Amino acid sequence: MKNTEELLQILILDDIGNGNFNGVSKDIGSPNVFGGQVLAQALNAAYRTVPKERILHSLHAYFLEAGNLELPITYNVQTIRDGGSFSTRRVTAHQNEKTIFILACSFHKIEEGYEHQMPIKKEIKQPEDLLSWTGMLEQFGNFLPQKMKDFLSIERPIDFKPVQIVNPFDKKDLPPVVDVWFKLKGEVANLDLPVKQQILTYISDYNILTACLYPNASKAHFGNTQMASLDHSMWFYRDFDFDDWMLFSVESPNTYGARGFACGNIYTRDGKLVASVAQEGLMRPMKK
């Protein structure tokens, strides 16, 4: 995938009737279906069954089985409740009659209320001063581990610019913090809020577990650690646009028992808090 248009072709599912929707997968450099893709596709299916005046405010999901890139995924949507203010849906994803994923999500009619938010980090480096993943590959490609080089070589519809660039050969433990600017490639005008939320959900599964690796970076890295998303939650707050860089600011409070937990906030460049994310992932050291 090279741009937003190609991403939307993957996220928007085929309606096959009776609350069922079919989707296909794209390889992003891992052997299994990308978790962010399944999250966003499931959200697309749920949105197709909800009154148009209601907007997603939260989702909670579990990844049960690794998805097969070669097989279509069927999403079944169950209507749990349509109340006066909220609508709740449950989505299950299947491949070959095996359930690989479940999602619960809630939609809320637009209301006025009180307001506050946590501020964006002060004095954080701006994207113009940072290297993108493509820039890192061009500048350091000959010195990177092959697995990392292959991952950075995949074409994506998003540009990522990490605030902290870590030398993979510098075996040093680091703070459990990751800050990454991101921006969509291609046409982003005139996207409605449900579509923007689906795209943001897709992006939210990138980078987050990296914060769990950093405190053990003297011995742990992507090459010797089996990593996979186990569960994923998001809360959506305000409308936003993808016309500028956005910041995903992540920290990991804990890693233990071959699992790591990370949470973060997503901001527009001018500091508007758009969404919060929490994820627990498998962090299993590989035996030699």
C-alpha positions in Angstrom: 0.0 0.0 0.0 1.4 3.4 -1.0 -1.3 5.9 0.0 -4.5 6.6 1.8 -6.7 5.5 -1.1 -5.1 2.1 -1.2 -5.5 1.8 2.6 -9.2 2.6 2.4 -9.6 -0.1 -0.2 -8.5 -2.6 2.4 -10.5 -1.2 5.3 -13.8 -0.8 3.6 -15.4 -4.3 3.6 -17.8 -6.1 1.3 -21.3 -6.5 2.8 -22.4 -10.2 2.2 -25.6 -9.9 4.2 -27.1 -10.9 7.6 -24.6 -8.8 9.5 -21.6 -10.4 7.8 -18.8 -8.6 6.0 -15.7 -9.9 4.1 -12.2 -8.4 4.1 -8.8 -9.2 2.6 -5.3 -8.6 4.0 -2.1 -6.8 3.1 1.4 -7.8 4.2 3.1 -5.1 6.2 6.3 -7.1 6.8 5.1 -9.6 9.4 4.2 -13.3 8.8 0.6 -12.8 10.0 -2.2 -10.4 9.5 -1.5 -7.0 11.0 -3.5 -6.4 14.1 -4.3 -2.8 13.2 -5.9 -4.0 10.0 -8.2 -6.4 11.8 -9.1 -3.7 14.3 -10.0 -1.2 11.6 -11.9 -3.7 9.5 -13.9 -4.8 12.4 -14.7 -1.2 13.2 -15.8 -0.6 9.6 -18.2 -3.6 9.9 -19.6 -2.3 13.2 -20.1 1.3 11.8 -22.1 -0.1 8.9 -24.9 -1.2 11.4 -25.0 1.9 13.6 -27.3 5.0 13.1 -25.3 7.7 11.3 -25.7 10.3 14.0 -23.8 8.1 16.5 -20.0 8.2 16.7 -17.5 5.7 18.2 -16.3 6.6 21.6 -14.5 3.4 22.7 -13.5 -0.1 21.6 -12.1 -3.1 23.4 -10.6 -6.1 21.5 -8.9 -9.4 21.9 -6.6 -11.1 19.3 -7.3 -14.8 19.7 -5.4 -16.4 16.8 -2.8 -15.3 14.3 -4.6 -14.3 11.0 -3.6 -16.0 7.8 -2.6 -13.5 5.1 -3.8 -15.8 2.3 -7.4 -16.2 3.5 -10.3 -13.8 3.6 -11.6 -12.7 6.9 -15.3 -12.7 7.6 -16.7 -10.3 10.3 -20.0 -10.9 12.0 -21.7 -8.0 13.7 -24.2 -8.5 16.6 -26.4 -5.7 17.8 -26.1 -5.7 21.5 -28.1 -2.6 22.3 -29.5 0.6 20.8 -30.4 2.9 23.6 -31.4 6.5 23.8 -27.8 7.8 23.7 -25.5 4.8 23.1 -25.3 1.9 20.7 -23.2 -1.2 21.4 -21.9 -3.8 18.9 -20.0 -7.0 19.2 -17.9 -8.1 16.2 -16.2 -11.5 15.7 -13.7 -12.2 13.0 -13.4 -15.7 11.4 -11.1 -17.6 9.0 -12.1 -21.1 8.0 -14.7 -21.2 10.9 -12.0 -20.4 13.4 -12.6 -17.2 15.5 -9.4 -15.2 15.4 -10.6 -11.9 17.0 -13.4 -10.3 19.0 -14.3 -6.6 19.4 -16.8 -4.8 21.6 -17.4 -1.1 20.6 -19.7 1.6 21.8 -21.2 4.6 19.8 -22.6 7.8 21.3 -24.8 10.5 20.0 -23.1 13.9 19.9 -23.7 15.9 23.2 -22.3 19.0 24.9 -20.5 18.7 28.2 -17.5 19.7 30.4 -14.0 19.6 28.9 -10.4 19.2 29.8 -7.4 17.3 28.5 -3.8 16.4 29.2 -1.4 18.7 27.3 1.0 17.6 24.5 4.6 17.3 25.6 6.4 20.7 25.6 9.6 21.3 23.6 9.3 18.0 21.7 11.2 17.8 18.5 9.1 18.7 15.4 8.8 16.3 12.4 10.9 18.7 10.2 13.9 18.0 12.4 13.5 14.2 12.3 14.2 11.3 10.0 11.3 9.2 8.6 11.5 5.4 8.5 12.4 5.8 4.8 15.0 8.3 5.6 16.5 6.0 8.3 16.7 3.2 5.7 18.4 5.5 3.2 20.9 6.8 5.7 21.6 3.8 7.9 20.4 0.9 5.7 23.8 -0.7 5.2 24.3 -0.8 9.0 20.9 -2.1 10.1 20.1 -5.7 11.1 18.5 -7.4 8.1 15.2 -8.0 9.8 14.8 -4.3 10.6 16.0 -3.3 7.1 13.3 -5.6 5.5 10.6 -4.1 7.8 11.6 -0.5 6.9 11.6 -1.4 3.2 7.9 -2.2 3.1 5.8 0.5 1.3 3.2 2.0 3.7 0.4 4.6 3.4 1.8 6.3 6.5 5.0 8.2 7.1 6.5 7.7 10.6 9.1 9.9 12.2 10.3 8.7 15.7 11.5 11.4 18.1 14.0 9.0 19.6 16.2 7.1 17.1 17.8 4.1 18.9 21.0 2.4 17.7 20.1 -1.3 17.6 23.8 -2.2 18.2 24.0 0.0 21.3 23.1 -2.5 24.0 21.7 -0.1 26.6 18.5 -0.1 28.6 16.3 2.9 27.9 13.3 4.7 29.4 10.0 3.0 28.5 8.9 5.9 26.3 8.2 6.2 22.6 7.1 9.3 20.8 6.4 9.1 17.0 5.0 11.6 14.6 2.9 10.2 11.8 1.3 11.5 8.6 -0.9 9.9 5.9 0.3 9.8 2.3 -2.0 10.8 -0.5 -5.4 12.5 -0.5 -6.8 13.1 3.0 -9.4 15.8 2.4 -13.2 15.3 2.9 -12.9 12.2 5.1 -15.8 11.9 7.5 -15.2 11.2 11.2 -16.0 7.4 11.1 -13.5 6.9 8.3 -10.8 8.9 10.2 -11.4 6.9 13.3 -11.0 3.6 11.3 -7.7 4.9 9.9 -6.5 6.0 13.3 -7.4 2.6 14.7 -5.2 1.0 12.0 -2.3 3.3 12.8 -2.6 2.8 16.6 -1.2 -0.8 16.4 2.1 0.5 15.1 5.0 1.4 17.5 3.1 0.9 20.8 4.9 -2.3 22.0 8.3 -0.8 21.3 8.0 1.0 24.6 7.9 -2.3 26.4 11.2 -3.4 24.8 13.2 -0.3 25.7 13.7 -0.9 29.4 15.4 -4.3 28.5 17.1 -3.1 25.3 20.5 -4.3 26.7 19.3 -7.9 26.0 16.0 -7.7 24.2 15.2 -6.7 20.7 12.8 -7.5 17.8 15.1 -10.3 16.6 15.1 -12.3 19.8 11.7 -11.6 21.2 8.3 -13.1 20.0 5.9 -10.2 20.0 2.2 -10.1 19.3 -0.8 -7.9 20.2 -3.0 -9.7 22.8 -5.6 -7.0 23.5 -6.2 -3.4 22.4 -8.5 -0.6 23.7 -9.1 2.9 22.4 -11.1 5.9 23.5 -12.0 8.6 21.0 -12.5 12.2 22.1 -12.5 14.9 19.5 -12.9 15.3 15.7 -9.6 15.9 13.8 -8.0 16.1 10.4 -5.1 14.2 8.9 -3.8 17.2 7.0 -0.7 17.7 9.2 1.6 15.5 11.4 0.1 13.9 14.5 1.9 12.6 17.6 1.6 9.2 19.2 3.1 9.5 22.7 3.5 6.1 24.4 4.8 4.8 27.7 5.0 1.3 29.2 4.2 1.1 32.9 5.0 -2.6 33.2 6.5 -5.7 31.5 6.3 -9.0 33.3 5.5 -12.7 32.8 6.2 -12.6 29.0 3.7 -9.8 28.6 4.2 -6.1 28.2 1.7 -3.3 28.7 1.8 0.1 27.0 -0.6 3.1 26.8 -0.5 6.4 25.0 -2.2 9.5 23.7 -2.6 10.7 20.1 -2.5 14.4 19.5 -2.9 16.8 16.6 0.2 18.9 15.9 -1.4 21.9 17.6 -2.0 19.9 20.8 -5.6 18.7 20.5 -6.0 15.3 22.3 -7.8 13.0 19.8 -7.6 9.5 21.3 -6.0 7.3 24.0 -4.8 3.8 23.4 -3.9 0.8 25.7 -2.5 -2.5 24.7 -1.0 -5.6 26.3 1.2 -7.7 24.1 3.2 -10.9 24.2 6.9 -10.3 25.0 8.3 -13.8 25.0 12.1 -14.2 24.9 13.0 -16.7 22.2 15.1 -19.7 23.3 18.3 -20.3 21.4 
